Amino acid sequence: MKLYHAAASPFVRTVMVCLHETNMINQVELVEVAITPVSPGETVPTKNPLGKIPALERESGPTLYDSRVICRYLNDLSTAGFYPEPPMLWETLTLEATAQGMMEAAVLMVYEGRVRPQDKQYDGWLDAQWLKVTRALDAVESRWMSHLAGPLDMAQIAMGCALGYLDFRHPDKDWRAGRPSLTAWEKSFAQRPSMQATIPA
């Protein structure tokens, strides 16, 4: 299998952590690509018509894309059990989606400054994206800590990667302020070998 990736992407990191946690990292060839929403290059759109990474090319069957699809596939291949049976499954999927939404908002903030011309950048847009992140952080702090304290699942992996991306791209925002439980959880989770092996640079 080939994984089209860029190490700075939180979506890619989620897949990479999953590969480490399932002991499948040596079964995948990593193909590094450099793309943006306005410059997807030539290779990635042939694998994913949306022009996004990660994309997992398989020996048989279509290329898989979207980190949640890829992680579900890897979980099934490895029987890792990162998606519990219902009713806990719905909690895992909801918290995973919350983490993914945080990543999406945080990435859009980066692209607003990096891709959009300066005269077309809009502070209101940036504020709205960060508000999504802060609402999600507050929800996790108040409602989801018991889930994060449970057995390892994809929600935890996604949340760890989302928080790591906030540190990586938005360190001035200080997401930890007023969220002691989530801060303590992230500090511990970030020490996992899979997280240490995938720190973006």
ROMI-478954 format. One record per atom (N, C-alpha, C): residue number from 1; atom name; z, x, y. Coordinates in steps of 0.02 Angstrom, whole numbers. Example, Ala and Ser with C-alpha at 12.3 -4.5 7.8 and 13.67 -1.06 7.14 Angstrom:
residues 2
{1 N {390 660 -284}};
{1 CA {390 615 -225}};
{1 C {390 660 -165}};
{2 N {354 642 -112}};
{2 CA {357 684 -53}};
{2 C {394 645 2}};
END
This chain:
residues 201
{1 N {0 42 -60}};
{1 CA {0 0 0}};
{1 C {0 44 62}};
{2 N {-28 18 116}};
{2 CA {-29 53 180}};
{2 C {3 9 233}};
{3 N {48 39 272}};
{3 CA {80 2 326}};
{3 C {55 30 392}};
{4 N {20 -11 430}};
{4 CA {-3 8 497}};
{4 C {55 -4 544}};
{5 N {75 49 579}};
{5 CA {139 45 614}};
{5 C {140 90 675}};
{6 N {190 78 718}};
{6 CA {209 122 773}};
{6 C {285 121 775}};
{7 N {314 180 774}};
{7 CA {387 185 764}};
{7 C {428 150 818}};
{8 N {400 144 878}};
{8 CA {439 114 933}};
{8 C {444 38 928}};
{9 N {403 7 887}};
{9 CA {403 -66 881}};
{9 C {464 -91 843}};
{10 N {502 -138 871}};
{10 CA {559 -165 833}};
{10 C {538 -205 772}};
{11 N {478 -234 775}};
{11 CA {452 -272 718}};
{11 C {435 -224 661}};
{12 N {405 -168 678}};
{12 CA {391 -116 628}};
{12 C {456 -89 600}};
{13 N {505 -77 643}};
{13 CA {569 -50 619}};
{13 C {601 -97 569}};
{14 N {596 -161 581}};
{14 CA {625 -209 533}};
{14 C {595 -199 464}};
{15 N {529 -190 461}};
{15 CA {496 -179 397}};
{15 C {517 -112 368}};
{16 N {521 -61 410}};
{16 CA {541 5 386}};
{16 C {612 5 357}};
{17 N {657 -30 390}};
{17 CA {726 -35 364}};
{17 C {725 -71 297}};
{18 N {686 -124 293}};
{18 CA {679 -160 230}};
{18 C {652 -115 175}};
{19 N {603 -74 191}};
{19 CA {576 -28 142}};
{19 C {629 21 118}};
{20 N {669 46 164}};
{20 CA {723 92 144}};
{20 C {775 56 101}};
{21 N {795 -3 123}};
{21 CA {848 -39 87}};
{21 C {826 -61 18}};
{22 N {761 -72 8}};
{22 CA {736 -92 -58}};
{22 C {713 -32 -100}};
{23 N {721 28 -72}};
{23 CA {699 90 -106}};
{23 C {624 90 -121}};
{24 N {586 59 -75}};
{24 CA {513 57 -84}};
{24 C {477 101 -33}};
{25 N {513 140 5}};
{25 CA {482 179 59}};
{25 C {430 228 32}};
{26 N {440 253 -28}};
{26 CA {392 301 -56}};
{26 C {332 268 -88}};
{27 N {330 203 -88}};
{27 CA {273 166 -116}};
{27 C {223 145 -63}};
{28 N {237 164 -1}};
{28 CA {195 142 55}};
{28 C {170 202 95}};
{29 N {105 204 108}};
{29 CA {77 254 152}};
{29 C {81 229 223}};
{30 N {110 270 268}};
{30 CA {118 250 337}};
{30 C {58 273 378}};
{31 N {27 226 412}};
{31 CA {-31 240 454}};
{31 C {-11 225 526}};
{32 N {-3 277 566}};
{32 CA {20 267 634}};
{32 C {-38 246 679}};
{33 N {-26 197 721}};
{33 CA {-77 173 768}};
{33 C {-44 165 837}};
{34 N {-85 169 888}};
{34 CA {-62 160 957}};
{34 C {-101 103 987}};
{35 N {-68 46 998}};
{35 CA {-103 -13 1024}};
{35 C {-61 -46 1078}};
{36 N {-94 -88 1118}};
{36 CA {-60 -132 1165}};
{36 C {-94 -200 1160}};
{37 N {-67 -252 1192}};
{37 CA {-99 -318 1189}};
{37 C {-170 -318 1218}};
{38 N {-183 -272 1264}};
{38 CA {-250 -271 1295}};
{38 C {-294 -216 1265}};
{39 N {-265 -173 1223}};
{39 CA {-304 -120 1191}};
{39 C {-283 -114 1118}};
{40 N {-306 -160 1076}};
{40 CA {-285 -160 1006}};
{40 C {-319 -108 962}};
{41 N {-367 -71 992}};
{41 CA {-403 -22 953}};
{41 C {-453 -54 906}};
{42 N {-480 -14 862}};
{42 CA {-531 -38 816}};
{42 C {-504 -53 746}};
{43 N {-453 -17 726}};
{43 CA {-429 -22 657}};
{43 C {-386 -84 645}};
{44 N {-336 -94 687}};
{44 CA {-288 -148 674}};
{44 C {-321 -217 672}};
{45 N {-367 -234 718}};
{45 CA {-397 -301 713}};
{45 C {-436 -314 649}};
{46 N {-457 -261 614}};
{46 CA {-490 -271 550}};
{46 C {-440 -288 495}};
{47 N {-376 -272 507}};
{47 CA {-323 -288 459}};
{47 C {-287 -352 477}};
{48 N {-275 -361 542}};
{48 CA {-242 -420 568}};
{48 C {-284 -445 627}};
{49 N {-316 -503 621}};
{49 CA {-360 -527 675}};
{49 C {-323 -538 740}};
{50 N {-257 -542 738}};
{50 CA {-218 -549 799}};
{50 C {-209 -482 835}};
{51 N {-227 -428 802}};
{51 CA {-223 -362 833}};
{51 C {-152 -337 842}};
{52 N {-107 -357 796}};
{52 CA {-36 -339 802}};
{52 C {-13 -299 742}};
{53 N {40 -262 752}};
{53 CA {74 -226 698}};
{53 C {145 -253 693}};
{54 N {175 -246 633}};
{54 CA {151 -212 573}};
{54 C {100 -253 534}};
{55 N {60 -217 495}};
{55 CA {14 -248 449}};
{55 C {17 -208 384}};
{56 N {24 -243 329}};
{56 CA {32 -211 263}};
{56 C {-30 -224 221}};
{57 N {-69 -171 211}};
{57 CA {-129 -176 170}};
{57 C {-110 -165 97}};
{58 N {-130 -212 55}};
{58 CA {-113 -209 -15}};
{58 C {-174 -188 -57}};
{59 N {-161 -166 -118}};
{59 CA {-216 -147 -163}};
{59 C {-257 -207 -183}};
{60 N {-225 -265 -187}};
{60 CA {-261 -326 -203}};
{60 C {-232 -382 -160}};
{61 N {-275 -427 -139}};
{61 CA {-253 -480 -95}};
{61 C {-262 -461 -22}};
{62 N {-258 -510 22}};
{62 CA {-268 -497 93}};
{62 C {-211 -456 123}};
{63 N {-225 -422 177}};
{63 CA {-174 -386 214}};
{63 C {-123 -436 241}};
{64 N {-59 -418 234}};
{64 CA {-6 -460 260}};
{64 C {14 -437 330}};
{65 N {27 -484 374}};
{65 CA {51 -466 441}};
{65 C {104 -515 464}};
{66 N {139 -495 516}};
{66 CA {201 -525 541}};
{66 C {258 -496 499}};
{67 N {306 -466 534}};
{67 CA {359 -431 499}};
{67 C {398 -477 452}};
{68 N {406 -541 470}};
{68 CA {443 -586 426}};
{68 C {406 -598 361}};
{69 N {340 -603 364}};
{69 CA {300 -613 303}};
{69 C {305 -550 260}};
{70 N {297 -492 291}};
{70 CA {299 -429 254}};
{70 C {367 -419 221}};
{71 N {420 -432 258}};
{71 CA {487 -422 229}};
{71 C {501 -470 172}};
{72 N {477 -531 178}};
{72 CA {485 -579 123}};
{72 C {447 -555 62}};
{73 N {388 -527 72}};
{73 CA {349 -500 17}};
{73 C {384 -441 -16}};
{74 N {410 -395 23}};
{74 CA {446 -338 -4}};
{74 C {509 -359 -41}};
{75 N {543 -409 -14}};
{75 CA {602 -435 -47}};
{75 C {584 -463 -116}};
{76 N {529 -499 -120}};
{76 CA {509 -528 -184}};
{76 C {489 -473 -233}};
{77 N {453 -422 -209}};
{77 CA {432 -368 -254}};
{77 C {493 -331 -282}};
{78 N {542 -321 -241}};
{78 CA {600 -280 -260}};
{78 C {658 -321 -288}};
{79 N {653 -387 -284}};
{79 CA {709 -432 -302}};
{79 C {774 -410 -269}};
{80 N {769 -393 -204}};
{80 CA {828 -367 -168}};
{80 C {879 -421 -152}};
{81 N {857 -483 -149}};
{81 CA {904 -537 -134}};
{81 C {922 -543 -60}};
{82 N {878 -521 -16}};
{82 CA {892 -525 56}};
{82 C {882 -595 85}};
{83 N {857 -641 43}};
{83 CA {850 -711 63}};
{83 C {889 -753 13}};
{84 N {948 -775 30}};
{84 CA {989 -812 -18}};
{84 C {961 -881 -33}};
{85 N {989 -912 -83}};
{85 CA {968 -980 -100}};
{85 C {995 -1029 -48}};
{86 N {962 -1087 -40}};
{86 CA {990 -1139 3}};
{86 C {1059 -1159 -23}};
{87 N {1105 -1178 22}};
{87 CA {1094 -1191 93}};
{87 C {1099 -1129 138}};
{88 N {1124 -1073 111}};
{88 CA {1132 -1013 153}};
{88 C {1065 -987 178}};
{89 N {1011 -1002 142}};
{89 CA {945 -979 163}};
{89 C {930 -1001 234}};
{90 N {948 -1061 251}};
{90 CA {930 -1087 318}};
{90 C {968 -1049 372}};
{91 N {1028 -1028 358}};
{91 CA {1064 -986 407}};
{91 C {1030 -919 415}};
{92 N {1011 -889 358}};
{92 CA {978 -824 361}};
{92 C {913 -828 400}};
{93 N {873 -878 386}};
{93 CA {808 -885 420}};
{93 C {817 -899 495}};
{94 N {867 -939 512}};
{94 CA {879 -955 582}};
{94 C {902 -894 621}};
{95 N {948 -856 592}};
{95 CA {972 -796 626}};
{95 C {918 -743 629}};
{96 N {877 -739 577}};
{96 CA {820 -693 578}};
{96 C {772 -712 634}};
{97 N {759 -777 641}};
{97 CA {714 -800 695}};
{97 C {744 -787 764}};
{98 N {810 -792 770}};
{98 CA {844 -776 833}};
{98 C {833 -703 851}};
{99 N {842 -659 802}};
{99 CA {831 -588 815}};
{99 C {758 -574 833}};
{100 N {712 -606 798}};
{100 CA {641 -597 813}};
{100 C {625 -621 884}};
{101 N {654 -677 904}};
{101 CA {643 -701 972}};
{101 C {670 -654 1024}};
{102 N {726 -622 1010}};
{102 CA {753 -571 1055}};
{102 C {704 -513 1062}};
{103 N {678 -491 1005}};
{103 CA {629 -436 1007}};
{103 C {568 -455 1048}};
{104 N {542 -515 1036}};
{104 CA {482 -537 1072}};
{104 C {493 -537 1148}};
{105 N {550 -564 1169}};
{105 CA {565 -566 1241}};
{105 C {573 -496 1269}};
{106 N {607 -452 1233}};
{106 CA {618 -384 1257}};
{106 C {553 -345 1259}};
{107 N {509 -355 1211}};
{107 CA {444 -321 1211}};
{107 C {401 -346 1269}};
{108 N {402 -411 1282}};
{108 CA {364 -438 1338}};
{108 C {387 -409 1405}};
{109 N {451 -395 1410}};
{109 CA {476 -363 1471}};
{109 C {446 -294 1479}};
{110 N {441 -258 1424}};
{110 CA {412 -191 1427}};
{110 C {339 -195 1447}};
{111 N {302 -241 1416}};
{111 CA {231 -247 1431}};
{111 C {218 -269 1503}};
{112 N {264 -309 1530}};
{112 CA {255 -331 1599}};
{112 C {251 -272 1647}};
{113 N {291 -221 1634}};
{113 CA {290 -162 1676}};
{113 C {239 -110 1656}};
{114 N {220 -109 1592}};
{114 CA {177 -56 1568}};
{114 C {103 -75 1567}};
{115 N {88 -139 1556}};
{115 CA {19 -161 1547}};
{115 C {-8 -200 1606}};
{116 N {34 -243 1635}};
{116 CA {10 -284 1690}};
{116 C {6 -244 1755}};
{117 N {-47 -251 1794}};
{117 CA {-51 -216 1859}};
{117 C {9 -233 1903}};
{118 N {31 -184 1942}};
{118 CA {92 -193 1980}};
{118 C {90 -253 2027}};
{119 N {32 -266 2057}};
{119 CA {28 -321 2104}};
{119 C {29 -389 2069}};
{120 N {26 -389 2003}};
{120 CA {28 -452 1966}};
{120 C {92 -461 1926}};
{121 N {138 -413 1932}};
{121 CA {201 -419 1897}};
{121 C {246 -470 1932}};
{122 N {286 -504 1893}};
{122 CA {325 -560 1919}};
{122 C {398 -554 1896}};
{123 N {442 -544 1944}};
{123 CA {513 -536 1927}};
{123 C {541 -598 1893}};
{124 N {517 -656 1913}};
{124 CA {540 -718 1882}};
{124 C {526 -720 1807}};
{125 N {470 -692 1787}};
{125 CA {452 -688 1716}};
{125 C {500 -642 1679}};
{126 N {514 -584 1709}};
{126 CA {561 -538 1678}};
{126 C {630 -569 1672}};
{127 N {652 -603 1724}};
{127 CA {718 -635 1721}};
{127 C {721 -688 1667}};
{128 N {667 -726 1659}};
{128 CA {665 -778 1609}};
{128 C {668 -749 1538}};
{129 N {634 -693 1528}};
{129 CA {636 -661 1462}};
{129 C {706 -635 1447}};
{130 N {738 -604 1496}};
{130 CA {805 -577 1485}};
{130 C {855 -633 1474}};
{131 N {844 -690 1506}};
{131 CA {889 -747 1495}};
{131 C {885 -770 1423}};
{132 N {826 -769 1393}};
{132 CA {820 -785 1322}};
{132 C {863 -738 1280}};
{133 N {860 -674 1297}};
{133 CA {899 -625 1259}};
{133 C {973 -637 1267}};
{134 N {996 -648 1328}};
{134 CA {1068 -657 1339}};
{134 C {1094 -721 1306}};
{135 N {1054 -774 1308}};
{135 CA {1076 -835 1274}};
{135 C {1082 -823 1199}};
{136 N {1035 -786 1171}};
{136 CA {1038 -771 1100}};
{136 C {1098 -727 1084}};
{137 N {1111 -677 1125}};
{137 CA {1169 -634 1115}};
{137 C {1234 -674 1116}};
{138 N {1239 -719 1164}};
{138 CA {1300 -760 1170}};
{138 C {1308 -805 1110}};
{139 N {1252 -832 1085}};
{139 CA {1255 -876 1026}};
{139 C {1278 -837 965}};
{140 N {1253 -775 957}};
{140 CA {1273 -734 900}};
{140 C {1347 -718 905}};
{141 N {1369 -699 964}};
{141 CA {1440 -681 975}};
{141 C {1486 -740 959}};
{142 N {1465 -799 977}};
{142 CA {1510 -857 970}};
{142 C {1503 -894 903}};
{143 N {1443 -888 871}};
{143 CA {1431 -930 812}};
{143 C {1413 -894 748}};
{144 N {1388 -833 753}};
{144 CA {1356 -802 695}};
{144 C {1392 -741 668}};
{145 N {1449 -722 694}};
{145 CA {1481 -661 671}};
{145 C {1502 -665 598}};
{146 N {1522 -725 575}};
{146 CA {1541 -731 505}};
{146 C {1482 -717 459}};
{147 N {1422 -737 481}};
{147 CA {1363 -723 440}};
{147 C {1348 -648 440}};
{148 N {1354 -617 498}};
{148 CA {1341 -545 501}};
{148 C {1391 -505 460}};
{149 N {1449 -534 448}};
{149 CA {1500 -500 408}};
{149 C {1490 -510 333}};
{150 N {1441 -551 314}};
{150 CA {1430 -566 244}};
{150 C {1386 -514 210}};
{151 N {1362 -530 150}};
{151 CA {1318 -484 112}};
{151 C {1255 -469 152}};
{152 N {1228 -409 143}};
{152 CA {1168 -388 178}};
{152 C {1111 -436 165}};
{153 N {1078 -458 218}};
{153 CA {1019 -500 212}};
{153 C {971 -483 268}};
{154 N {913 -518 269}};
{154 CA {862 -502 319}};
{154 C {884 -520 390}};
{155 N {928 -568 397}};
{155 CA {953 -584 464}};
{155 C {991 -525 493}};
{156 N {1031 -493 453}};
{156 CA {1068 -434 477}};
{156 C {1021 -377 495}};
{157 N {972 -365 452}};
{157 CA {924 -311 466}};
{157 C {887 -325 531}};
{158 N {863 -387 540}};
{158 CA {826 -404 600}};
{158 C {870 -398 662}};
{159 N {932 -421 657}};
{159 CA {977 -418 714}};
{159 C {993 -345 732}};
{160 N {1004 -304 682}};
{160 CA {1017 -233 695}};
{160 C {959 -200 731}};
{161 N {898 -218 711}};
{161 CA {839 -189 743}};
{161 C {829 -217 813}};
{162 N {845 -280 824}};
{162 CA {839 -310 891}};
{162 C {887 -276 939}};
{163 N {949 -266 918}};
{163 CA {998 -234 961}};
{163 C {980 -161 974}};
{164 N {954 -128 923}};
{164 CA {932 -59 933}};
{164 C {875 -55 984}};
{165 N {831 -105 984}};
{165 CA {776 -104 1032}};
{165 C {802 -115 1103}};
{166 N {853 -156 1111}};
{166 CA {882 -165 1177}};
{166 C {910 -99 1203}};
{167 N {942 -62 1160}};
{167 CA {967 4 1180}};
{167 C {910 52 1197}};
{168 N {856 47 1158}};
{168 CA {800 93 1166}};
{168 C {761 81 1229}};
{169 N {745 18 1243}};
{169 CA {700 2 1299}};
{169 C {736 -28 1360}};
{170 N {796 -55 1351}};
{170 CA {830 -87 1407}};
{170 C {903 -65 1411}};
{171 N {916 0 1412}};
{171 CA {985 23 1412}};
{171 C {1023 4 1475}};
{172 N {987 -8 1530}};
{172 CA {1020 -26 1593}};
{172 C {1048 -97 1592}};
{173 N {1029 -137 1543}};
{173 CA {1050 -207 1541}};
{173 C {1121 -216 1513}};
{174 N {1146 -167 1476}};
{174 CA {1214 -169 1449}};
{174 C {1228 -234 1411}};
{175 N {1192 -244 1357}};
{175 CA {1200 -305 1319}};
{175 C {1270 -312 1288}};
{176 N {1307 -257 1283}};
{176 CA {1373 -259 1251}};
{176 C {1427 -291 1294}};
{177 N {1416 -295 1359}};
{177 CA {1468 -320 1404}};
{177 C {1487 -391 1386}};
{178 N {1552 -402 1374}};
{178 CA {1577 -468 1357}};
{178 C {1564 -490 1287}};
{179 N {1541 -445 1243}};
{179 CA {1525 -464 1174}};
{179 C {1557 -413 1126}};
{180 N {1623 -411 1123}};
{180 CA {1657 -360 1083}};
{180 C {1644 -364 1008}};
{181 N {1637 -425 982}};
{181 CA {1627 -431 909}};
{181 C {1558 -406 889}};
{182 N {1508 -425 927}};
{182 CA {1440 -402 912}};
{182 C {1434 -328 923}};
{183 N {1468 -302 974}};
{183 CA {1468 -230 987}};
{183 C {1496 -191 928}};
{184 N {1552 -215 901}};
{184 CA {1583 -181 845}};
{184 C {1539 -185 783}};
{185 N {1508 -243 772}};
{185 CA {1464 -250 714}};
{185 C {1405 -202 719}};
{186 N {1373 -200 778}};
{186 CA {1314 -157 787}};
{186 C {1332 -83 776}};
{187 N {1391 -63 801}};
{187 CA {1411 6 793}};
{187 C {1416 25 720}};
{188 N {1443 -20 680}};
{188 CA {1449 -7 608}};
{188 C {1381 -11 573}};
{189 N {1343 -62 588}};
{189 CA {1279 -72 554}};
{189 C {1230 -16 570}};
{190 N {1233 10 630}};
{190 CA {1187 64 651}};
{190 C {1198 128 611}};
{191 N {1254 134 575}};
{191 CA {1267 194 536}};
{191 C {1237 191 466}};
{192 N {1209 133 448}};
{192 CA {1177 130 382}};
{192 C {1121 182 378}};
{193 N {1113 215 321}};
{193 CA {1060 266 314}};
{193 C {990 239 333}};
{194 N {976 175 317}};
{194 CA {911 147 334}};
{194 C {901 141 408}};
{195 N {955 128 445}};
{195 CA {950 124 518}};
{195 C {944 193 549}};
{196 N {982 240 522}};
{196 CA {978 308 547}};
{196 C {910 339 535}};
{197 N {878 321 480}};
{197 CA {813 349 463}};
{197 C {757 321 504}};
{198 N {769 266 541}};
{198 CA {715 231 576}};
{198 C {728 226 652}};
{199 N {772 267 678}};
{199 CA {787 266 749}};
{199 C {723 281 789}};
{200 N {703 238 835}};
{200 CA {641 250 873}};
{200 C {650 308 922}};
{201 N {597 343 935}};
{201 CA {599 400 981}};
{201 C {539 398 1028}};
END
